[in-house]
Amino acid sequence: MTTLGENLKKIRKAKKMTQKELAQKSGVKQSVISDLETGNAKSTGSILELANALGVTAEELKKGALDEVSLINVVPVVPRMAPVLSWVQAGTMTNVESVDMSQVEEWLPIPDGDCEKCFYLKVQGLSNYPEFHEGDYILVDPTLPFSDMNSGDIIVVRKFDDATFKRLVIEPDGAKYLQAINPEFKPNIIPLDQDCEFVGEVVDCIRYVYRAKKKLRKI
């Protein structure tokens, strides 16, 4: 009986994918893929992500029960993934390309649409509660210009390397400022001055009601 690592390597090569390419498509670190293929992995918790990237089911990946025609002809259904950046990275980057993606530890799927340069930020604090909860992941599109923003849009800005996200308010006289959604949060209003730089618009949000912690299986 073949092992999971052997099956993974066989299917990956049949798809003409390198470990690096599979890592980019699945969001699983290349080092984890390498450990799986060599039998040195301490956990097999990434099977689903790898199977999706390879266009097979998790069961097929575990058993390796695919004929040669299936290996060649199945087109992978690969969800587009976006990096989860830290607020420090969001506050200091000049653009998404300036971020060292090898330092990114978490990737999440993004909804359909053209969002090539989008990234996630993990919500901290309660300034925008109850619309956004602590631990939510907000999807930010940095390609949209600030001139396209309307009053009520949720945007990310940085000031002196410190990033935050709030609701944009544009008064009838043209005055612009940021406002926390949570009315109890202080300060509730943040002026938009010349030191504020627009990072992007919040276009989506992921909230995990429950996420099981990965556990190492004892062999």
Helices and strands as residue ranges (DSSP letters): H 4-14, H 19-26, H 30-38, H 47-54, H 58-63, H 68-73, E 81-85, H 87-92, G 96-98, G 101-103, E 107-109, E 119-122, E 137-141, G 146-148, E 154-159, E 162-170, E 176-179, E 189-191, E 196-206
